[in-house]
């Protein structure tokens, strides 16, 4: 029998009604043996996620403030779920909350506080499913430097799960060498699911959320965009880095390393195929030349001009050292014979701007330095571009037709993506124009 690891996001487990949906999905397929839950998310648009409630409550408690009302609101969320599911574990949940309250007073830390959302949801879901409960703090380990110890973790997860049947392992957290709780970054339950999948050598890692997989572009920019049926790990990495949501980009690596495909599915529409993430896919497996469009605003371009810079040994290194020595990393570096442009995040650059510019002037003696603070980057990603002539030309034709001025273009040697720099006010127009020429006109 196949083995599947299934992770459910906060919206999938926001209340008892959602718990029933999740249980039905799990029980419909016996191969769904290992479940990774998030903390309860929003039940309605103006609701508050439990993780945010825990952070806020702990912050008040750590300052010595009165936090009883805030704490009781969190207790009520869980007690309501337990009662509506008809479970006989209300006393256990209340005992857990008694421990949590004392830990808040003892200032156990924000990571501990935030992790209790997943921890409690894991206990409830395990009871409802009749699965074993495995505390993530007992099997997921971080080193003294705060980095995940993947090899040790996978070994511990594998050994523990071999001792039980089906199991629920809470997402988002693990433990430090001193046994204190350490969380991943927000969205880290995706990483936990990927780790568990790698540890048990799963046939498939299903990541259940509130959308039916990835879309070609952001539905906030293009209404009802077409879905992506198959995407490679590399394409996903490119799109996630450039701002596409749905899946935590760091969660790619454990599953990819183990060669495990990932299926993004919709808890509210389980019949939908969703998006399959794989190591490889044929160039013609998508109906479109491109796979997706993503991007972000908030960049600055620093352009250095100097005659004969291409003949000056070490010029580029000295420019980049000015950024490196001030703790600012660069995104892209388009260049010409006598010009060199460095694209960086605006918020990082502006805090160190004077020091960086002074360092460039001192070490390179440029003829001119220009700073453009109005830059957005758009990434057009697709494995199909390698086999299709004129893709870049079509991108520029679409932008020209939309009256968008292109500030920069950067195409990787893999021909997997094209990065285009535009004015921030033209960003949404650019996305719509490229989507129209590659997708709408194909329909």
C-alpha positions in Angstrom: 0.0 0.0 0.0 1.1 3.5 -0.7 2.0 5.9 2.1 0.9 9.5 1.9 1.7 12.3 4.3 -1.0 15.0 4.5 -0.6 18.5 5.9 -3.7 20.7 6.6 -3.4 24.4 6.9 -5.1 26.7 9.4 -8.1 27.5 7.2 -8.7 23.7 6.9 -8.9 23.3 10.6 -10.4 26.6 11.7 -13.5 25.1 13.4 -15.3 21.8 14.1 -17.0 21.9 10.7 -13.6 22.0 9.0 -12.3 19.2 11.2 -15.1 17.0 9.8 -14.1 17.8 6.3 -10.5 16.9 7.1 -11.4 13.6 8.7 -13.5 12.6 5.7 -10.6 13.3 3.4 -8.2 11.3 5.5 -10.5 8.4 6.0 -11.4 8.2 2.3 -7.9 7.0 1.5 -6.2 4.4 3.8 -2.8 5.5 2.5 -3.1 8.9 4.2 -1.3 7.6 7.3 0.5 10.6 8.7 -1.2 13.9 9.3 0.5 17.3 10.0 -2.0 20.0 11.3 -1.6 23.7 11.6 -3.2 25.8 14.3 -6.8 27.0 13.7 -7.0 29.8 11.2 -9.6 32.4 10.5 -13.3 31.2 10.6 -14.4 34.3 8.8 -12.7 37.3 7.2 -12.5 39.5 10.3 -11.5 36.6 12.6 -8.1 36.2 14.2 -5.8 33.2 13.7 -5.0 31.3 16.9 -1.3 31.8 16.3 -1.7 35.5 16.3 -3.9 35.3 19.5 -1.2 33.3 21.2 1.6 35.8 20.2 -0.5 38.7 21.5 -1.5 37.0 24.7 2.1 35.9 25.5 3.5 39.4 24.8 1.1 40.9 27.4 1.9 38.1 29.9 5.7 38.6 29.4 5.3 42.3 30.3 3.5 41.4 33.5 0.1 42.6 32.2 -3.3 41.2 32.7 -3.9 38.6 30.0 -6.8 36.5 31.5 -9.4 37.6 29.0 -7.1 37.1 26.0 -6.2 33.7 27.3 -9.8 32.6 27.9 -10.7 33.6 24.3 -8.1 31.1 23.1 -9.3 28.4 25.5 -12.8 28.9 24.2 -11.7 28.3 20.6 -10.5 24.9 21.4 -13.2 23.9 23.9 -15.8 24.8 21.3 -14.1 22.5 18.7 -13.9 19.7 21.2 -17.6 20.0 22.2 -18.9 20.3 18.7 -16.9 17.2 17.6 -18.4 15.3 20.6 -15.0 14.4 22.0 -14.5 13.5 25.7 -11.2 15.3 26.2 -12.3 18.7 27.5 -10.7 18.0 30.8 -7.4 17.1 29.1 -7.5 20.2 27.0 -8.1 22.4 30.1 -5.2 20.7 31.9 -3.0 21.5 28.9 -4.1 25.1 29.1 -3.3 25.2 32.8 0.3 24.2 31.9 0.4 26.7 29.1 -0.8 29.5 31.5 1.9 28.7 34.0 4.5 28.6 31.2 3.4 32.1 30.0 3.9 33.4 33.5 7.3 31.8 33.6 8.2 33.5 30.3 8.8 30.3 28.4 9.2 32.2 25.2 7.3 33.4 22.1 8.2 30.2 20.2 6.7 28.1 22.9 3.6 30.2 23.0 3.1 30.1 19.2 3.7 26.4 19.0 0.8 25.6 21.3 -1.7 26.3 18.5 -0.4 23.3 16.5 0.2 21.2 19.6 -3.4 21.4 20.8 -4.9 21.0 17.3 -2.7 17.9 17.0 -4.1 16.4 20.2 -7.7 17.1 19.1 -7.3 15.8 15.6 -5.5 12.6 16.7 -8.4 11.9 19.1 -11.0 12.5 16.5 -9.3 10.3 13.9 -8.3 7.6 16.4 -4.6 8.1 15.4 -1.5 8.2 17.7 -0.3 11.6 18.7 3.5 12.3 18.3 4.7 15.6 19.8 6.9 17.3 17.2 9.3 18.5 20.0 10.3 14.9 20.5 11.3 14.1 17.0 12.2 17.4 15.2 15.5 18.9 16.3 17.3 22.2 15.9 21.0 22.8 16.6 22.5 25.4 18.8 22.6 27.7 15.8 18.9 27.4 15.4 19.1 25.5 12.1 17.2 22.3 11.5 19.2 19.1 12.0 17.6 17.3 9.1 19.5 14.0 9.2 19.0 13.5 12.9 15.4 14.6 12.6 14.5 12.3 9.8 16.0 9.4 11.7 14.0 10.2 14.8 10.8 10.6 12.9 11.2 7.4 11.0 12.0 5.4 14.2 9.0 6.8 16.1 6.5 6.4 13.3 7.6 2.8 12.8 6.4 2.1 16.4 2.9 3.4 15.8 0.2 3.0 13.2 -1.3 6.1 11.8 -0.2 9.3 13.5 -0.7 13.0 13.9 2.5 15.1 14.2 1.9 18.9 14.8 3.5 21.3 12.4 5.6 24.4 12.8 7.9 23.5 15.7 10.6 21.3 17.2 13.0 21.5 20.0 16.5 22.9 20.8 19.3 21.0 22.4 18.2 22.4 25.8 14.7 21.1 25.2 13.1 24.5 24.7 10.7 24.8 21.8 11.8 26.3 18.6 9.5 27.3 15.7 10.0 27.5 12.0 9.2 30.8 10.3 5.5 31.5 9.6 4.0 28.8 7.4 6.5 26.3 8.8 3.9 23.5 9.0 4.6 23.0 5.3 8.2 22.2 6.3 7.1 19.8 8.9 5.0 17.9 6.4 7.9 17.8 4.0 10.2 16.4 6.7 7.8 13.7 7.7 7.3 12.7 4.0 11.1 12.4 3.6 11.5 10.5 6.8 9.0 7.8 5.9 9.9 7.8 2.2 6.3 8.6 1.3 4.9 8.1 -2.2 3.2 11.5 -2.1 3.1 14.5 0.1 -0.4 16.2 0.0 -0.5 19.8 1.2 -4.2 20.8 1.8 -5.2 24.4 1.9 -8.1 26.6 0.9 -7.2 27.0 -2.8 -7.0 24.3 -5.6 -3.3 24.6 -6.1 -1.3 27.3 -7.8 -2.6 29.7 -10.4 -0.7 31.1 -13.4 -0.7 34.4 -11.6 -2.0 36.3 -8.6 -5.9 36.3 -8.6 -5.8 39.7 -6.9 -4.3 41.0 -10.1 -6.0 38.8 -12.7 -9.5 37.6 -11.8 -9.9 33.8 -12.0 -6.5 33.0 -13.5 -6.0 29.5 -15.0 -4.7 26.8 -12.7 -1.3 25.2 -13.0 -1.7 21.4 -13.2 2.0 20.5 -13.0 5.0 22.5 -11.9 8.6 21.5 -11.3 10.5 22.1 -8.0 12.7 24.6 -9.8 9.8 26.6 -11.2 8.1 26.6 -7.9 11.2 27.9 -6.2 11.5 30.7 -8.8 7.9 31.7 -8.3 7.8 31.4 -4.6 11.0 33.5 -4.2 9.3 36.2 -6.4 6.3 36.4 -4.1 3.9 33.7 -5.2 2.1 32.3 -2.1 0.4 29.0 -1.2 3.4 27.0 -0.3 6.4 27.7 2.0 9.4 27.8 -0.3 11.7 26.2 2.3 9.4 23.2 2.4 10.5 22.2 -1.1 13.9 20.9 0.0 13.3 17.8 2.2 10.7 16.4 -0.2 12.8 17.2 -3.3 15.9 15.7 -1.7 13.9 12.4 -1.2 12.3 12.6 -4.7 8.8 12.8 -3.3 6.2 14.6 -5.4 4.0 17.2 -3.7 0.3 17.7 -4.5 -1.3 21.0 -3.4 -5.1 20.3 -2.8 -8.2 22.2 -1.6 -9.9 21.0 1.6 -13.1 22.6 0.5 -13.0 21.1 -3.0 -11.2 17.7 -2.5 -12.4 16.5 -6.0 -10.2 19.1 -7.7 -6.8 17.8 -9.0 -4.8 20.7 -7.6 -1.2 21.3 -8.6 1.4 18.5 -8.7 5.0 19.5 -7.9 7.6 17.2 -9.4 11.3 17.0 -10.1 10.9 17.0 -13.8 8.1 17.5 -16.4 8.2 17.6 -20.1 8.3 21.0 -21.8 5.0 20.4 -23.5 3.1 19.1 -20.5 1.6 22.6 -19.9 -1.0 24.0 -22.4 1.0 27.3 -22.2 4.5 28.3 -23.0 4.8 29.8 -19.5 4.1 28.1 -16.2 3.5 31.2 -14.0 4.0 34.9 -13.5 5.0 36.4 -10.1 6.7 39.5 -8.8 7.3 42.0 -6.1 7.6 45.8 -5.6 10.0 47.6 -3.4 13.4 47.5 -5.2 16.1 50.0 -5.9 18.5 50.0 -8.8 22.0 51.5 -8.2 23.8 52.1 -11.6 27.5 52.8 -11.7 29.0 54.4 -14.8 32.7 54.5 -15.6 34.5 54.6 -18.9 36.5 51.3 -19.6 35.2 49.6 -16.4 35.3 46.3 -18.3 39.1 46.6 -18.6 39.5 47.4 -14.9 40.4 44.3 -13.0 38.4 43.7 -9.9 35.9 46.5 -10.5 32.8 44.4 -10.1 34.2 42.8 -7.0 34.8 46.1 -5.3 31.3 47.3 -6.1 29.7 44.2 -4.7 31.9 44.4 -1.6 30.4 47.8 -0.8 27.0 46.0 -0.5 28.4 42.9 1.2 30.3 44.8 3.9 27.1 46.6 4.8 25.0 43.5 5.0 22.9 44.1 1.9 22.5 41.3 -0.6 21.7 41.9 -4.3 18.9 40.5 -6.4 20.2 41.0 -10.0 23.2 42.6 -11.7 22.6 43.6 -15.3 25.6 45.3 -16.9 27.0 46.9 -20.0 30.5 47.8 -21.2 30.7 51.0 -19.2 27.7 50.5 -16.8 26.9 48.1 -14.0 23.5 48.0 -12.2 22.8 46.4 -8.8 19.2 45.7 -7.9 18.5 45.5 -4.1 15.6 45.6 -1.7 14.6 49.1 -1.0 14.2 48.7 2.8 17.6 47.1 3.2 19.4 49.6 1.0 18.0 52.8 2.3 19.1 52.1 5.8 22.7 51.8 4.6 22.6 54.0 1.6 25.2 56.6 2.6 27.8 54.1 3.6 27.3 52.0 0.5 27.6 54.9 -1.9 30.6 56.3 -0.1 32.3 52.9 -0.3 31.6 52.6 -4.1 33.0 56.1 -4.7 36.1 55.5 -2.6 37.0 52.1 -4.1 36.0 52.5 -7.7 36.1 56.3 -8.5 33.1 56.1 -10.8 32.1 58.8 -13.3 28.5 58.7 -12.2 26.1 56.9 -9.8 22.4 56.9 -10.4 19.8 55.6 -8.0 16.3 54.5 -9.2 13.9 54.0 -6.3 10.9 53.1 -8.3 11.4 49.4 -9.4 9.2 46.3 -9.4 10.4 43.0 -10.6 8.2 40.6 -12.6 9.3 37.0 -13.2 7.9 35.0 -16.1 8.7 31.3 -15.4 8.2 28.3 -17.6 10.0 25.1 -18.7 8.3 25.4 -22.0 10.3 28.6 -22.9 13.3 26.5 -23.7 11.7 24.9 -26.7 9.7 28.0 -27.9 11.4 30.7 -30.0 10.6 34.3 -29.5 9.3 34.1 -25.9 11.2 37.2 -24.8 10.1 39.1 -27.9 6.5 38.3 -27.0 6.9 39.5 -23.5 8.3 42.8 -24.7 5.6 43.1 -27.4 3.0 42.7 -24.7 4.6 45.3 -22.5 5.0 47.7 -25.3 1.4 47.3 -26.3 0.4 48.1 -22.7 2.7 51.2 -22.8 5.0 49.9 -20.1 8.6 51.0 -20.1 11.0 48.2 -19.4 13.8 49.2 -17.0 15.7 46.0 -16.9 15.7 42.4 -18.3 17.6 39.4 -17.0 17.3 35.9 -18.4 19.0 32.9 -16.7 21.2 30.6 -18.7 18.7 27.7 -18.0 16.1 29.6 -20.0 13.6 28.8 -17.2 12.7 32.4 -16.4 12.8 36.0 -17.6 13.0 38.8 -15.0 11.7 42.2 -16.1 12.1 45.4 -14.2 9.3 48.0 -14.5 8.0 51.0 -12.6 6.1 50.1 -9.5 2.9 51.8 -10.8 3.2 49.6 -14.0 3.6 46.3 -12.1 -0.1 45.1 -12.2 -0.5 46.3 -15.8 2.6 44.3 -16.8 1.4 41.1 -15.2 -2.0 41.5 -16.9 -0.3 42.1 -20.3 1.9 39.1 -20.1 -0.9 36.9 -18.8 -3.1 38.0 -21.7 -0.6 37.3 -24.5 0.5 33.8 -23.2 -2.8 32.5 -21.6 -5.9 34.4 -22.6 -5.0 34.4 -26.3 -4.2 30.7 -26.1 -7.7 29.9 -24.7 
